[in-house]
Amino acid sequence: MDLELRKSLPSERKARQTALIAAVGKLGREKFAPRAAKYDREASFPFENYDDLRDHGLLGLCVPEKFGGLGADFETYCLVSAEMGRWCGATALTFNMHASSALWTGPLSDDLQVSDSERAELEQRRTLHFRRMTQGGAIYAQPFSEGSAAAAGKAPFGTLAAKVEGGWLINGKKIFASLSGAADYYGTLCTEDKPERSMRDTLYIAVPAKSQGLTVTGEWDPLGMRGTVSRTLVLKDVFVPDQEQLMPRGLYFRAAMSWPHMFLTLAPTYMGIAQAAYDFTVQYLRGEVEGQPPVKRRMYPTKQIATAEMYIKLQQTRALFERTVAEAKVNPSKAERLNCYAAQYTIMENANELCRLAIRTCGGQSMLKSLPLERLYRDSRCGALMLPWTAELCLDRLGRETLYENGETDD
Ligand SMILES: Cc1cc2nc3c(=O)[nH]c(=O)nc-3n(C[C@H](O)[C@H](O)[C@H](O)COP(=O)(O)OP(=O)(O)OC[C@H]3O[C@@H](n4cnc5c(N)ncnc54)[C@H](O)[C@@H]3O)c2cc1C
């Protein structure tokens, strides 16, 4: 598959997107969907799915072609991710942590204004990380969350990196680290340890899983997204060589300021779950769910109206999703930024709403654990909780930014 994709010309971007979506759809339908119930039941990581992704060159999905990857841009990534989420939410959500590591340090960083020396450093750093992803088959995680205001983008990260000879000494704790125990590298957001620390001092450093002083702790038995295995990471005097920085000093903060859509990449997984809930409803009402008696329920007018309402909600969500990922760019206009918050909110809330409607419409037998709908419902509940853009924080930002221009006050 990757050979075929690499041969295509840049002008064939749409065809490449379609080919990637089809390839992931095939993997999802044939491999990920049949395994999803097991990972959910065991709350275990989908290692076999990652073997498939690796075999198909997809660990390099967002690695630029000049570094040996498939060169997916932001929009392409989001569309592919939504397709993956349709078949296994936990695989898509964890894959987001890996793929965004390449997206942020690849095409998104290329859009930032950087000095010559920063450009040279970025090139050197990412050459190493991209090679690991494409040739070494390495998996990268993205632990941000600390249980403080930092992951919401309102305070510096409490995990500190002190500069020492040849590298960094890192101390701190990260909660909800998806891919814990499965990743080869943890792309850790931390603050440079110096007086008067600010969010500008954020560092983005890949901590090798085998580092001394790094431990994975805590239980993992959540409501949904159980296959993400998002346990706690404790970093105690972890030495990490300079080469593990994913971005030069200061670049992460600039990326967060000028490429805000970078935080939208969690949403496509939930777009996929919304689609899956709708797909299931249609199959179920037609009596076509595999392994189920061929009982048709589609002839009842209430079912038809409910399905029509689900279809409308799905299309509204999809339209905003597609528009938003297509207009994503560096330094977006105010309207584009507001659309982005609105899209995140809409996708996360509607995914759960569509799953709720699906259960109500299909009825009692549809929510048995032998069918995927109850898992979709539980997984979809997690979307609105994902920082930095929880549903609440999207409302918060939208409420303020629709009514105030930058710097405006009522004093
Ligand atoms: C399945 C799953 C996988 C995850 N994977 C990862 C991962 O790989 N990496 C990672 O870094 N994180 C991950 N997270 C964590 C996630 O992004 C959030 O950080 C986490 O859900 C926050 O939980 P909390 O209870 O600590 O939130 P709290 O910080 O207690 O916040 C509770 C709520 O209050 C609101 N809130 C928080 N801060 C503010 C503020 N400053 N102002 C106003 N309102 C605020 C928000 O709406 C938030 O939902 C994952 C979460 C889930 C559920």
The ligand as an ORCA input file, in Angstrom:
! r2SCAN-3c Opt
* xyz 0 1
  C      -9.646      7.671     27.627
  C      -8.781      8.833     27.946
  C      -7.514      8.894     27.396
  C      -6.685      9.975     27.700
  N      -5.416     10.012     27.164
  C      -4.605     11.034     27.465
  C      -3.268     11.084     26.948
  O      -2.814     10.211     26.208
  N      -2.494     12.128     27.306
  C      -2.942     13.096     28.123
  O      -2.193     14.023     28.382
  N      -4.183     13.085     28.641
  C      -5.020     12.070     28.324
  N      -6.281     12.038     28.867
  C      -6.648     13.024     29.877
  C      -7.638     14.076     29.446
  O      -7.168     14.840     28.363
  C      -7.883     15.010     30.636
  O      -6.679     15.551     31.076
  C      -8.517     14.324     31.771
  O      -9.689     13.663     31.367
  C      -8.825     15.385     32.822
  O      -9.392     14.778     33.908
  P      -9.454     15.508     35.319
  O     -10.520     14.826     36.068
  O      -8.102     15.544     35.953
  O      -9.857     16.971     34.961
  P      -9.817     18.250     35.862
  O      -8.545     18.971     35.605
  O     -10.186     17.905     37.267
  O     -10.986     19.067     35.211
  C     -12.342     18.677     35.307
  C     -13.122     19.491     34.306
  O     -13.068     20.864     34.704
  C     -12.877     21.708     33.572
  N     -11.617     22.467     33.736
  C     -10.382     21.975     33.931
  N      -9.490     22.980     34.039
  C     -10.177     24.116     33.909
  C      -9.809     25.487     33.937
  N      -8.561     25.885     34.120
  N     -10.794     26.405     33.757
  C     -12.090     26.041     33.598
  N     -12.484     24.743     33.569
  C     -11.541     23.798     33.723
  C     -12.801     20.820     32.365
  O     -14.023     20.829     31.667
  C     -12.520     19.442     32.900
  O     -13.151     18.423     32.155
  C      -7.140     10.986     28.563
  C      -8.422     10.919     29.111
  C      -9.243      9.871     28.806
  C     -10.611      9.827     29.407
*
